[in-house]
Amino acid sequence: MHTDEFEISLLRELKVCGNTIQRIKKTLTLMEQKHRKTTDIFIDEYRTGRLNDDPDNKDDYSAWESSYESLMRWQELERQYQEQLNIMKISVKKSSSATKGSTEVP
């Protein structure tokens, strides 16, 4: 069911997701620059145990993986909100078309 409040809430949540995603991406970019590798390469190396157990980088690596995981969760949440917004817009169009069709006299 479509309500203006629901649409406003979804749009607000999408804005929060977008802002959070951008902030996390900036953090990931800083880590990539500092360690001279992409996040994808880092995650692969980190999860397969191919990184050195360098105590100086342990905190960085943990924060980097945590930021990556947060990004994945926020992107999924954003996708879900966008999907709900799209469904809502489709149902509004269908309702609007059905209403218009029922008031016309042949």
Secondary structure, 3 states (H helix, E strand, C coil): CCCHHHHHHHHHHHHHHHHHHHHHHHHHHHHHHHHCCCHHHHHHHHHCCCCCCCCCCHHHHHHHHHHHHHHHHHHHHHHHHHHHHHHHHHHHHHHHHHHHHHHCCC
